[in-house]
Amino acid sequence: VEHKAGGKKSVPIVRTGRTGLVVTFPDGTVVADMPAKTVFAETIKRIGTMKVRRLGLTLCKVPLVSNTLDKKYSNAQEPVGGGFYVMTHSNTKQKAQILEKISDQLHLGLKVEIV
């Protein structure tokens, strides 16, 4: 007789390979060769944390750029200096979309690629 613990059928989690981000600024500066969350945070830092903060963007109901650590998502907030943190709790595709949105709103002309 077979017994199953918990009575629920387990569903295998299928994950794709890790992806990264490459961000190219109009002056030719490239932010890459780091985990996607670091590229994301460094790009926002380079743009200017206050400029991005003024856009009022949120992620998981937490400000994208904040000066306080969230109780639930503090492990997903990357410090970027000046007492600010960037919320990184998203997949690479979402990070790319957010950077493109920031670029459009601030007229930066960034080239954002998923590699």
Jmol script that loads the backbone (N, CA, C; Angstrom):
load data "model"
ATOM      1  N   VAL A   1       0.855  -1.176   0.000  1.00  0.00           N
ATOM      2  CA  VAL A   1       0.000   0.000   0.000  1.00  0.00           C
ATOM      3  C   VAL A   1       0.898   1.236   0.000  1.00  0.00           C
ATOM      4  N   GLU A   2       0.651   2.135  -0.968  1.00  0.00           N
ATOM      5  CA  GLU A   2       1.421   3.377  -1.047  1.00  0.00           C
ATOM      6  C   GLU A   2       0.741   4.459  -0.235  1.00  0.00           C
ATOM      7  N   HIS A   3       1.519   5.245   0.420  1.00  0.00           N
ATOM      8  CA  HIS A   3       1.004   6.370   1.191  1.00  0.00           C
ATOM      9  C   HIS A   3       1.660   7.636   0.673  1.00  0.00           C
ATOM     10  N   LYS A   4       0.839   8.663   0.555  1.00  0.00           N
ATOM     11  CA  LYS A   4       1.366   9.959   0.128  1.00  0.00           C
ATOM     12  C   LYS A   4       1.242  10.933   1.278  1.00  0.00           C
ATOM     13  N   ALA A   5       2.295  11.601   1.562  1.00  0.00           N
ATOM     14  CA  ALA A   5       2.292  12.582   2.644  1.00  0.00           C
ATOM     15  C   ALA A   5       1.539  13.828   2.201  1.00  0.00           C
ATOM     16  N   GLY A   6       0.653  14.304   3.038  1.00  0.00           N
ATOM     17  CA  GLY A   6      -0.036  15.561   2.777  1.00  0.00           C
ATOM     18  C   GLY A   6      -1.214  15.469   1.841  1.00  0.00           C
ATOM     19  N   GLY A   7      -1.315  14.421   1.074  1.00  0.00           N
ATOM     20  CA  GLY A   7      -2.450  14.255   0.186  1.00  0.00           C
ATOM     21  C   GLY A   7      -2.452  15.130  -1.057  1.00  0.00           C
ATOM     22  N   LYS A   8      -1.477  15.981  -1.239  1.00  0.00           N
ATOM     23  CA  LYS A   8      -1.419  16.847  -2.417  1.00  0.00           C
ATOM     24  C   LYS A   8      -0.442  16.276  -3.424  1.00  0.00           C
ATOM     25  N   LYS A   9      -0.797  16.405  -4.681  1.00  0.00           N
ATOM     26  CA  LYS A   9       0.139  15.996  -5.731  1.00  0.00           C
ATOM     27  C   LYS A   9       1.161  17.109  -5.897  1.00  0.00           C
ATOM     28  N   SER A  10       2.403  16.720  -5.915  1.00  0.00           N
ATOM     29  CA  SER A  10       3.425  17.741  -6.097  1.00  0.00           C
ATOM     30  C   SER A  10       3.596  18.033  -7.579  1.00  0.00           C
ATOM     31  N   VAL A  11       3.782  19.280  -7.871  1.00  0.00           N
ATOM     32  CA  VAL A  11       3.992  19.736  -9.240  1.00  0.00           C
ATOM     33  C   VAL A  11       5.450  20.121  -9.366  1.00  0.00           C
ATOM     34  N   PRO A  12       6.151  19.509 -10.307  1.00  0.00           N
ATOM     35  CA  PRO A  12       7.566  19.860 -10.446  1.00  0.00           C
ATOM     36  C   PRO A  12       7.725  21.311 -10.901  1.00  0.00           C
ATOM     37  N   ILE A  13       8.711  21.978 -10.343  1.00  0.00           N
ATOM     38  CA  ILE A  13       9.007  23.354 -10.722  1.00  0.00           C
ATOM     39  C   ILE A  13      10.038  23.313 -11.838  1.00  0.00           C
ATOM     40  N   VAL A  14       9.686  23.921 -12.948  1.00  0.00           N
ATOM     41  CA  VAL A  14      10.601  23.967 -14.081  1.00  0.00           C
ATOM     42  C   VAL A  14      11.161  25.373 -14.163  1.00  0.00           C
ATOM     43  N   ARG A  15      12.452  25.466 -14.061  1.00  0.00           N
ATOM     44  CA  ARG A  15      13.106  26.766 -14.131  1.00  0.00           C
ATOM     45  C   ARG A  15      13.968  26.823 -15.384  1.00  0.00           C
ATOM     46  N   THR A  16      13.994  27.999 -15.957  1.00  0.00           N
ATOM     47  CA  THR A  16      14.866  28.193 -17.113  1.00  0.00           C
ATOM     48  C   THR A  16      16.248  28.580 -16.600  1.00  0.00           C
ATOM     49  N   GLY A  17      17.208  28.607 -17.488  1.00  0.00           N
ATOM     50  CA  GLY A  17      18.553  29.011 -17.090  1.00  0.00           C
ATOM     51  C   GLY A  17      18.582  30.463 -16.663  1.00  0.00           C
ATOM     52  N   ARG A  18      19.575  30.821 -15.911  1.00  0.00           N
ATOM     53  CA  ARG A  18      19.707  32.199 -15.459  1.00  0.00           C
ATOM     54  C   ARG A  18      19.902  33.132 -16.649  1.00  0.00           C
ATOM     55  N   THR A  19      19.295  34.285 -16.535  1.00  0.00           N
ATOM     56  CA  THR A  19      19.468  35.307 -17.554  1.00  0.00           C
ATOM     57  C   THR A  19      20.074  36.536 -16.901  1.00  0.00           C
ATOM     58  N   GLY A  20      20.677  37.339 -17.708  1.00  0.00           N
ATOM     59  CA  GLY A  20      21.293  38.558 -17.209  1.00  0.00           C
ATOM     60  C   GLY A  20      20.805  39.764 -17.969  1.00  0.00           C
ATOM     61  N   LEU A  21      21.212  40.919 -17.515  1.00  0.00           N
ATOM     62  CA  LEU A  21      20.864  42.177 -18.168  1.00  0.00           C
ATOM     63  C   LEU A  21      22.126  42.877 -18.644  1.00  0.00           C
ATOM     64  N   VAL A  22      21.999  43.545 -19.770  1.00  0.00           N
ATOM     65  CA  VAL A  22      23.044  44.433 -20.262  1.00  0.00           C
ATOM     66  C   VAL A  22      22.351  45.757 -20.572  1.00  0.00           C
ATOM     67  N   VAL A  23      22.838  46.825 -19.968  1.00  0.00           N
ATOM     68  CA  VAL A  23      22.261  48.147 -20.192  1.00  0.00           C
ATOM     69  C   VAL A  23      23.340  49.032 -20.794  1.00  0.00           C
ATOM     70  N   THR A  24      23.007  49.637 -21.938  1.00  0.00           N
ATOM     71  CA  THR A  24      23.939  50.528 -22.621  1.00  0.00           C
ATOM     72  C   THR A  24      23.359  51.938 -22.614  1.00  0.00           C
ATOM     73  N   PHE A  25      24.152  52.878 -22.098  1.00  0.00           N
ATOM     74  CA  PHE A  25      23.750  54.283 -22.076  1.00  0.00           C
ATOM     75  C   PHE A  25      24.137  54.929 -23.403  1.00  0.00           C
ATOM     76  N   PRO A  26      23.476  56.023 -23.776  1.00  0.00           N
ATOM     77  CA  PRO A  26      23.795  56.693 -25.045  1.00  0.00           C
ATOM     78  C   PRO A  26      25.257  57.124 -25.179  1.00  0.00           C
ATOM     79  N   ASP A  27      25.948  57.365 -24.044  1.00  0.00           N
ATOM     80  CA  ASP A  27      27.361  57.767 -24.116  1.00  0.00           C
ATOM     81  C   ASP A  27      28.299  56.585 -24.304  1.00  0.00           C
ATOM     82  N   GLY A  28      27.718  55.367 -24.426  1.00  0.00           N
ATOM     83  CA  GLY A  28      28.516  54.166 -24.638  1.00  0.00           C
ATOM     84  C   GLY A  28      28.834  53.390 -23.378  1.00  0.00           C
ATOM     85  N   THR A  29      28.509  53.924 -22.220  1.00  0.00           N
ATOM     86  CA  THR A  29      28.731  53.227 -20.956  1.00  0.00           C
ATOM     87  C   THR A  29      27.858  51.983 -20.905  1.00  0.00           C
ATOM     88  N   VAL A  30      28.466  50.864 -20.524  1.00  0.00           N
ATOM     89  CA  VAL A  30      27.740  49.594 -20.447  1.00  0.00           C
ATOM     90  C   VAL A  30      27.761  49.094 -19.009  1.00  0.00           C
ATOM     91  N   VAL A  31      26.590  48.714 -18.505  1.00  0.00           N
ATOM     92  CA  VAL A  31      26.478  48.092 -17.182  1.00  0.00           C
ATOM     93  C   VAL A  31      26.121  46.634 -17.443  1.00  0.00           C
ATOM     94  N   ALA A  32      27.034  45.719 -17.100  1.00  0.00           N
ATOM     95  CA  ALA A  32      26.840  44.292 -17.392  1.00  0.00           C
ATOM     96  C   ALA A  32      27.783  43.467 -16.532  1.00  0.00           C
ATOM     97  N   ASP A  33      27.855  42.182 -16.844  1.00  0.00           N
ATOM     98  CA  ASP A  33      28.771  41.238 -16.186  1.00  0.00           C
ATOM     99  C   ASP A  33      28.567  41.146 -14.677  1.00  0.00           C
ATOM    100  N   MET A  34      27.315  41.288 -14.270  1.00  0.00           N
ATOM    101  CA  MET A  34      26.920  41.142 -12.869  1.00  0.00           C
ATOM    102  C   MET A  34      25.568  40.452 -12.865  1.00  0.00           C
ATOM    103  N   PRO A  35      25.129  39.940 -11.725  1.00  0.00           N
ATOM    104  CA  PRO A  35      23.772  39.392 -11.676  1.00  0.00           C
ATOM    105  C   PRO A  35      22.754  40.469 -12.082  1.00  0.00           C
ATOM    106  N   ALA A  36      21.626  40.051 -12.630  1.00  0.00           N
ATOM    107  CA  ALA A  36      20.610  40.987 -13.126  1.00  0.00           C
ATOM    108  C   ALA A  36      20.183  41.991 -12.066  1.00  0.00           C
ATOM    109  N   LYS A  37      20.038  41.537 -10.816  1.00  0.00           N
ATOM    110  CA  LYS A  37      19.603  42.469  -9.767  1.00  0.00           C
ATOM    111  C   LYS A  37      20.646  43.546  -9.514  1.00  0.00           C
ATOM    112  N   THR A  38      21.923  43.221  -9.677  1.00  0.00           N
ATOM    113  CA  THR A  38      22.987  44.203  -9.481  1.00  0.00           C
ATOM    114  C   THR A  38      23.038  45.176 -10.651  1.00  0.00           C
ATOM    115  N   VAL A  39      22.882  44.668 -11.877  1.00  0.00           N
ATOM    116  CA  VAL A  39      22.832  45.543 -13.058  1.00  0.00           C
ATOM    117  C   VAL A  39      21.656  46.508 -12.916  1.00  0.00           C
ATOM    118  N   PHE A  40      20.514  45.988 -12.482  1.00  0.00           N
ATOM    119  CA  PHE A  40      19.305  46.789 -12.280  1.00  0.00           C
ATOM    120  C   PHE A  40      19.578  47.922 -11.282  1.00  0.00           C
ATOM    121  N   ALA A  41      20.104  47.573 -10.119  1.00  0.00           N
ATOM    122  CA  ALA A  41      20.373  48.567  -9.076  1.00  0.00           C
ATOM    123  C   ALA A  41      21.447  49.565  -9.508  1.00  0.00           C
ATOM    124  N   GLU A  42      22.518  49.084 -10.136  1.00  0.00           N
ATOM    125  CA  GLU A  42      23.597  49.966 -10.579  1.00  0.00           C
ATOM    126  C   GLU A  42      23.124  50.927 -11.668  1.00  0.00           C
ATOM    127  N   THR A  43      22.237  50.457 -12.538  1.00  0.00           N
ATOM    128  CA  THR A  43      21.693  51.324 -13.587  1.00  0.00           C
ATOM    129  C   THR A  43      20.863  52.442 -12.965  1.00  0.00           C
ATOM    130  N   ILE A  44      20.036  52.091 -12.000  1.00  0.00           N
ATOM    131  CA  ILE A  44      19.223  53.105 -11.320  1.00  0.00           C
ATOM    132  C   ILE A  44      20.126  54.091 -10.577  1.00  0.00           C
ATOM    133  N   LYS A  45      21.172  53.587  -9.966  1.00  0.00           N
ATOM    134  CA  LYS A  45      22.130  54.454  -9.273  1.00  0.00           C
ATOM    135  C   LYS A  45      22.774  55.421 -10.259  1.00  0.00           C
ATOM    136  N   ARG A  46      23.175  54.912 -11.427  1.00  0.00           N
ATOM    137  CA  ARG A  46      23.831  55.743 -12.445  1.00  0.00           C
ATOM    138  C   ARG A  46      22.868  56.795 -12.998  1.00  0.00           C
ATOM    139  N   ILE A  47      21.600  56.418 -13.171  1.00  0.00           N
ATOM    140  CA  ILE A  47      20.591  57.370 -13.644  1.00  0.00           C
ATOM    141  C   ILE A  47      20.406  58.482 -12.607  1.00  0.00           C
ATOM    142  N   GLY A  48      20.386  58.065 -11.353  1.00  0.00           N
ATOM    143  CA  GLY A  48      20.168  59.004 -10.247  1.00  0.00           C
ATOM    144  C   GLY A  48      18.991  58.519  -9.415  1.00  0.00           C
ATOM    145  N   THR A  49      19.289  58.115  -8.191  1.00  0.00           N
ATOM    146  CA  THR A  49      18.234  57.542  -7.359  1.00  0.00           C
ATOM    147  C   THR A  49      17.094  58.521  -7.116  1.00  0.00           C
ATOM    148  N   MET A  50      17.392  59.791  -6.956  1.00  0.00           N
ATOM    149  CA  MET A  50      16.330  60.775  -6.711  1.00  0.00           C
ATOM    150  C   MET A  50      15.465  60.985  -7.951  1.00  0.00           C
ATOM    151  N   LYS A  51      16.073  60.987  -9.138  1.00  0.00           N
ATOM    152  CA  LYS A  51      15.287  61.116 -10.374  1.00  0.00           C
ATOM    153  C   LYS A  51      14.305  59.961 -10.493  1.00  0.00           C
ATOM    154  N   VAL A  52      14.799  58.745 -10.243  1.00  0.00           N
ATOM    155  CA  VAL A  52      13.951  57.556 -10.354  1.00  0.00           C
ATOM    156  C   VAL A  52      12.906  57.555  -9.239  1.00  0.00           C
ATOM    157  N   ARG A  53      13.292  57.952  -8.064  1.00  0.00           N
ATOM    158  CA  ARG A  53      12.351  57.979  -6.936  1.00  0.00           C
ATOM    159  C   ARG A  53      11.180  58.915  -7.222  1.00  0.00           C
ATOM    160  N   ARG A  54      11.460  60.053  -7.854  1.00  0.00           N
ATOM    161  CA  ARG A  54      10.411  61.025  -8.167  1.00  0.00           C
ATOM    162  C   ARG A  54       9.358  60.471  -9.133  1.00  0.00           C
ATOM    163  N   LEU A  55       9.702  59.416  -9.875  1.00  0.00           N
ATOM    164  CA  LEU A  55       8.725  58.815 -10.793  1.00  0.00           C
ATOM    165  C   LEU A  55       7.612  58.100 -10.038  1.00  0.00           C
ATOM    166  N   GLY A  56       7.852  57.739  -8.780  1.00  0.00           N
ATOM    167  CA  GLY A  56       6.829  57.112  -7.951  1.00  0.00           C
ATOM    168  C   GLY A  56       6.528  55.660  -8.293  1.00  0.00           C
ATOM    169  N   LEU A  57       7.470  54.965  -8.906  1.00  0.00           N
ATOM    170  CA  LEU A  57       7.262  53.570  -9.284  1.00  0.00           C
ATOM    171  C   LEU A  57       7.312  52.667  -8.055  1.00  0.00           C
ATOM    172  N   THR A  58       6.501  51.604  -8.089  1.00  0.00           N
ATOM    173  CA  THR A  58       6.497  50.629  -6.995  1.00  0.00           C
ATOM    174  C   THR A  58       6.658  49.224  -7.558  1.00  0.00           C
ATOM    175  N   LEU A  59       7.088  48.346  -6.689  1.00  0.00           N
ATOM    176  CA  LEU A  59       7.243  46.932  -7.015  1.00  0.00           C
ATOM    177  C   LEU A  59       6.815  46.163  -5.773  1.00  0.00           C
ATOM    178  N   CYS A  60       5.834  45.282  -5.897  1.00  0.00           N
ATOM    179  CA  CYS A  60       5.275  44.550  -4.746  1.00  0.00           C
ATOM    180  C   CYS A  60       4.754  45.514  -3.677  1.00  0.00           C
ATOM    181  N   LYS A  61       4.180  46.616  -4.121  1.00  0.00           N
ATOM    182  CA  LYS A  61       3.619  47.649  -3.245  1.00  0.00           C
ATOM    183  C   LYS A  61       4.673  48.351  -2.387  1.00  0.00           C
ATOM    184  N   VAL A  62       5.933  48.229  -2.795  1.00  0.00           N
ATOM    185  CA  VAL A  62       7.046  48.879  -2.107  1.00  0.00           C
ATOM    186  C   VAL A  62       7.662  49.863  -3.108  1.00  0.00           C
ATOM    187  N   PRO A  63       8.005  51.081  -2.681  1.00  0.00           N
ATOM    188  CA  PRO A  63       8.640  52.015  -3.608  1.00  0.00           C
ATOM    189  C   PRO A  63       9.881  51.394  -4.255  1.00  0.00           C
ATOM    190  N   LEU A  64      10.032  51.619  -5.556  1.00  0.00           N
ATOM    191  CA  LEU A  64      11.190  51.083  -6.272  1.00  0.00           C
ATOM    192  C   LEU A  64      12.479  51.599  -5.649  1.00  0.00           C
ATOM    193  N   VAL A  65      12.506  52.887  -5.317  1.00  0.00           N
ATOM    194  CA  VAL A  65      13.639  53.484  -4.621  1.00  0.00           C
ATOM    195  C   VAL A  65      13.123  53.989  -3.284  1.00  0.00           C
ATOM    196  N   SER A  66      13.694  53.481  -2.214  1.00  0.00           N
ATOM    197  CA  SER A  66      13.215  53.810  -0.878  1.00  0.00           C
ATOM    198  C   SER A  66      14.378  54.129   0.049  1.00  0.00           C
ATOM    199  N   ASN A  67      14.086  54.888   1.084  1.00  0.00           N
ATOM    200  CA  ASN A  67      15.112  55.170   2.089  1.00  0.00           C
ATOM    201  C   ASN A  67      14.890  54.329   3.348  1.00  0.00           C
ATOM    202  N   THR A  68      13.948  53.377   3.279  1.00  0.00           N
ATOM    203  CA  THR A  68      13.716  52.475   4.406  1.00  0.00           C
ATOM    204  C   THR A  68      13.628  51.036   3.906  1.00  0.00           C
ATOM    205  N   LEU A  69      14.032  50.123   4.746  1.00  0.00           N
ATOM    206  CA  LEU A  69      13.919  48.701   4.419  1.00  0.00           C
ATOM    207  C   LEU A  69      12.518  48.221   4.764  1.00  0.00           C
ATOM    208  N   ASP A  70      11.905  47.492   3.850  1.00  0.00           N
ATOM    209  CA  ASP A  70      10.584  46.917   4.066  1.00  0.00           C
ATOM    210  C   ASP A  70      10.720  45.676   4.932  1.00  0.00           C
ATOM    211  N   LYS A  71       9.760  45.451   5.829  1.00  0.00           N
ATOM    212  CA  LYS A  71       9.820  44.270   6.702  1.00  0.00           C
ATOM    213  C   LYS A  71       9.826  42.974   5.899  1.00  0.00           C
ATOM    214  N   LYS A  72       8.939  42.872   4.921  1.00  0.00           N
ATOM    215  CA  LYS A  72       8.802  41.629   4.161  1.00  0.00           C
ATOM    216  C   LYS A  72       9.881  41.454   3.102  1.00  0.00           C
ATOM    217  N   TYR A  73      10.245  42.528   2.416  1.00  0.00           N
ATOM    218  CA  TYR A  73      11.126  42.424   1.252  1.00  0.00           C
ATOM    219  C   TYR A  73      12.528  42.994   1.465  1.00  0.00           C
ATOM    220  N   SER A  74      12.956  43.165   2.697  1.00  0.00           N
ATOM    221  CA  SER A  74      14.264  43.781   2.945  1.00  0.00           C
ATOM    222  C   SER A  74      15.417  43.020   2.284  1.00  0.00           C
ATOM    223  N   ASN A  75      15.267  41.689   2.163  1.00  0.00           N
ATOM    224  CA  ASN A  75      16.337  40.910   1.523  1.00  0.00           C
ATOM    225  C   ASN A  75      16.383  41.136   0.006  1.00  0.00           C
ATOM    226  N   ALA A  76      15.352  41.765  -0.558  1.00  0.00           N
ATOM    227  CA  ALA A  76      15.316  42.046  -1.994  1.00  0.00           C
ATOM    228  C   ALA A  76      15.573  43.523  -2.290  1.00  0.00           C
ATOM    229  N   GLN A  77      16.005  44.269  -1.287  1.00  0.00           N
ATOM    230  CA  GLN A  77      16.315  45.678  -1.484  1.00  0.00           C
ATOM    231  C   GLN A  77      17.831  45.857  -1.477  1.00  0.00           C
ATOM    232  N   GLU A  78      18.359  46.286  -2.620  1.00  0.00           N
ATOM    233  CA  GLU A  78      19.803  46.473  -2.791  1.00  0.00           C
ATOM    234  C   GLU A  78      20.207  47.889  -2.376  1.00  0.00           C
ATOM    235  N   PRO A  79      21.192  48.026  -1.490  1.00  0.00           N
ATOM    236  CA  PRO A  79      21.665  49.368  -1.139  1.00  0.00           C
ATOM    237  C   PRO A  79      22.398  50.000  -2.326  1.00  0.00           C
ATOM    238  N   VAL A  80      22.096  51.280  -2.582  1.00  0.00           N
ATOM    239  CA  VAL A  80      22.738  51.979  -3.697  1.00  0.00           C
ATOM    240  C   VAL A  80      23.439  53.256  -3.246  1.00  0.00           C
ATOM    241  N   GLY A  81      23.615  53.403  -1.942  1.00  0.00           N
ATOM    242  CA  GLY A  81      24.313  54.562  -1.417  1.00  0.00           C
ATOM    243  C   GLY A  81      23.365  55.694  -1.073  1.00  0.00           C
ATOM    244  N   GLY A  82      23.845  56.608  -0.254  1.00  0.00           N
ATOM    245  CA  GLY A  82      23.055  57.763   0.132  1.00  0.00           C
ATOM    246  C   GLY A  82      21.856  57.409   1.003  1.00  0.00           C
ATOM    247  N   GLY A  83      21.875  56.205   1.580  1.00  0.00           N
ATOM    248  CA  GLY A  83      20.758  55.777   2.412  1.00  0.00           C
ATOM    249  C   GLY A  83      19.571  55.255   1.625  1.00  0.00           C
ATOM    250  N   PHE A  84      19.759  54.976   0.328  1.00  0.00           N
ATOM    251  CA  PHE A  84      18.668  54.486  -0.518  1.00  0.00           C
ATOM    252  C   PHE A  84      18.831  53.011  -0.852  1.00  0.00           C
ATOM    253  N   TYR A  85      17.694  52.390  -1.128  1.00  0.00           N
ATOM    254  CA  TYR A  85      17.630  50.978  -1.503  1.00  0.00           C
ATOM    255  C   TYR A  85      16.768  50.851  -2.756  1.00  0.00           C
ATOM    256  N   VAL A  86      17.154  49.927  -3.640  1.00  0.00           N
ATOM    257  CA  VAL A  86      16.372  49.637  -4.847  1.00  0.00           C
ATOM    258  C   VAL A  86      15.727  48.271  -4.684  1.00  0.00           C
ATOM    259  N   MET A  87      14.430  48.220  -4.901  1.00  0.00           N
ATOM    260  CA  MET A  87      13.666  46.977  -4.807  1.00  0.00           C
ATOM    261  C   MET A  87      13.969  46.118  -6.033  1.00  0.00           C
ATOM    262  N   THR A  88      14.417  44.877  -5.823  1.00  0.00           N
ATOM    263  CA  THR A  88      14.814  44.002  -6.937  1.00  0.00           C
ATOM    264  C   THR A  88      13.983  42.729  -7.020  1.00  0.00           C
ATOM    265  N   HIS A  89      12.879  42.644  -6.277  1.00  0.00           N
ATOM    266  CA  HIS A  89      12.077  41.417  -6.226  1.00  0.00           C
ATOM    267  C   HIS A  89      11.235  41.277  -7.500  1.00  0.00           C
ATOM    268  N   SER A  90      11.873  40.818  -8.571  1.00  0.00           N
ATOM    269  CA  SER A  90      11.204  40.616  -9.862  1.00  0.00           C
ATOM    270  C   SER A  90      12.100  39.736 -10.722  1.00  0.00           C
ATOM    271  N   ASN A  91      11.523  39.205 -11.792  1.00  0.00           N
ATOM    272  CA  ASN A  91      12.356  38.411 -12.690  1.00  0.00           C
ATOM    273  C   ASN A  91      13.091  39.338 -13.664  1.00  0.00           C
ATOM    274  N   THR A  92      13.982  38.770 -14.438  1.00  0.00           N
ATOM    275  CA  THR A  92      14.822  39.577 -15.325  1.00  0.00           C
ATOM    276  C   THR A  92      13.990  40.328 -16.362  1.00  0.00           C
ATOM    277  N   LYS A  93      12.958  39.679 -16.884  1.00  0.00           N
ATOM    278  CA  LYS A  93      12.101  40.334 -17.881  1.00  0.00           C
ATOM    279  C   LYS A  93      11.427  41.563 -17.282  1.00  0.00           C
ATOM    280  N   GLN A  94      10.946  41.446 -16.051  1.00  0.00           N
ATOM    281  CA  GLN A  94      10.309  42.581 -15.380  1.00  0.00           C
ATOM    282  C   GLN A  94      11.309  43.697 -15.109  1.00  0.00           C
ATOM    283  N   LYS A  95      12.524  43.323 -14.717  1.00  0.00           N
ATOM    284  CA  LYS A  95      13.563  44.330 -14.481  1.00  0.00           C
ATOM    285  C   LYS A  95      13.833  45.105 -15.773  1.00  0.00           C
ATOM    286  N   ALA A  96      13.933  44.399 -16.887  1.00  0.00           N
ATOM    287  CA  ALA A  96      14.173  45.044 -18.180  1.00  0.00           C
ATOM    288  C   ALA A  96      13.019  45.991 -18.524  1.00  0.00           C
ATOM    289  N   GLN A  97      11.789  45.548 -18.297  1.00  0.00           N
ATOM    290  CA  GLN A  97      10.621  46.386 -18.585  1.00  0.00           C
ATOM    291  C   GLN A  97      10.612  47.648 -17.727  1.00  0.00           C
ATOM    292  N   ILE A  98      10.980  47.508 -16.460  1.00  0.00           N
ATOM    293  CA  ILE A  98      11.028  48.667 -15.568  1.00  0.00           C
ATOM    294  C   ILE A  98      12.093  49.654 -16.037  1.00  0.00           C
ATOM    295  N   LEU A  99      13.277  49.139 -16.409  1.00  0.00           N
ATOM    296  CA  LEU A  99      14.337  50.028 -16.892  1.00  0.00           C
ATOM    297  C   LEU A  99      13.932  50.730 -18.186  1.00  0.00           C
ATOM    298  N   GLU A 100      13.228  50.029 -19.062  1.00  0.00           N
ATOM    299  CA  GLU A 100      12.750  50.657 -20.299  1.00  0.00           C
ATOM    300  C   GLU A 100      11.720  51.744 -19.988  1.00  0.00           C
ATOM    301  N   LYS A 101      10.860  51.488 -19.013  1.00  0.00           N
ATOM    302  CA  LYS A 101       9.860  52.476 -18.605  1.00  0.00           C
ATOM    303  C   LYS A 101      10.541  53.721 -18.037  1.00  0.00           C
ATOM    304  N   ILE A 102      11.545  53.516 -17.190  1.00  0.00           N
ATOM    305  CA  ILE A 102      12.299  54.638 -16.625  1.00  0.00           C
ATOM    306  C   ILE A 102      12.972  55.425 -17.747  1.00  0.00           C
ATOM    307  N   SER A 103      13.595  54.697 -18.678  1.00  0.00           N
ATOM    308  CA  SER A 103      14.266  55.336 -19.806  1.00  0.00           C
ATOM    309  C   SER A 103      13.294  56.175 -20.627  1.00  0.00           C
ATOM    310  N   ASP A 104      12.112  55.634 -20.887  1.00  0.00           N
ATOM    311  CA  ASP A 104      11.099  56.369 -21.661  1.00  0.00           C
ATOM    312  C   ASP A 104      10.629  57.616 -20.916  1.00  0.00           C
ATOM    313  N   GLN A 105      10.327  57.450 -19.620  1.00  0.00           N
ATOM    314  CA  GLN A 105       9.795  58.577 -18.845  1.00  0.00           C
ATOM    315  C   GLN A 105      10.813  59.689 -18.658  1.00  0.00           C
ATOM    316  N   LEU A 106      12.083  59.332 -18.570  1.00  0.00           N
ATOM    317  CA  LEU A 106      13.136  60.336 -18.372  1.00  0.00           C
ATOM    318  C   LEU A 106      13.867  60.684 -19.675  1.00  0.00           C
ATOM    319  N   HIS A 107      13.410  60.109 -20.794  1.00  0.00           N
ATOM    320  CA  HIS A 107      13.999  60.370 -22.114  1.00  0.00           C
ATOM    321  C   HIS A 107      15.512  60.121 -22.133  1.00  0.00           C
ATOM    322  N   LEU A 108      15.906  58.922 -21.660  1.00  0.00           N
ATOM    323  CA  LEU A 108      17.327  58.599 -21.523  1.00  0.00           C
ATOM    324  C   LEU A 108      17.925  57.885 -22.728  1.00  0.00           C
ATOM    325  N   GLY A 109      17.120  57.176 -23.473  1.00  0.00           N
ATOM    326  CA  GLY A 109      17.636  56.442 -24.627  1.00  0.00           C
ATOM    327  C   GLY A 109      18.469  55.239 -24.268  1.00  0.00           C
ATOM    328  N   LEU A 110      18.120  54.565 -23.176  1.00  0.00           N
ATOM    329  CA  LEU A 110      18.862  53.361 -22.776  1.00  0.00           C
ATOM    330  C   LEU A 110      18.535  52.198 -23.702  1.00  0.00           C
ATOM    331  N   LYS A 111      19.534  51.342 -23.915  1.00  0.00           N
ATOM    332  CA  LYS A 111      19.327  50.080 -24.625  1.00  0.00           C
ATOM    333  C   LYS A 111      19.401  48.994 -23.573  1.00  0.00           C
ATOM    334  N   VAL A 112      18.300  48.281 -23.370  1.00  0.00           N
ATOM    335  CA  VAL A 112      18.220  47.242 -22.337  1.00  0.00           C
ATOM    336  C   VAL A 112      18.066  45.901 -23.023  1.00  0.00           C
ATOM    337  N   GLU A 113      18.986  44.972 -22.717  1.00  0.00           N
ATOM    338  CA  GLU A 113      18.950  43.647 -23.341  1.00  0.00           C
ATOM    339  C   GLU A 113      18.975  42.558 -22.272  1.00  0.00           C
ATOM    340  N   ILE A 114      18.246  41.488 -22.546  1.00  0.00           N
ATOM    341  CA  ILE A 114      18.301  40.297 -21.708  1.00  0.00           C
ATOM    342  C   ILE A 114      19.236  39.323 -22.402  1.00  0.00           C
ATOM    343  N   VAL A 115      20.241  38.851 -21.671  1.00  0.00           N
ATOM    344  CA  VAL A 115      21.218  37.927 -22.262  1.00  0.00           C
ATOM    345  C   VAL A 115      21.224  36.595 -21.516  1.00  0.00           C
TER     346      VAL A 115
END
end "model"
wireframe off; spacefill off
backbone 0.3
color backbone group
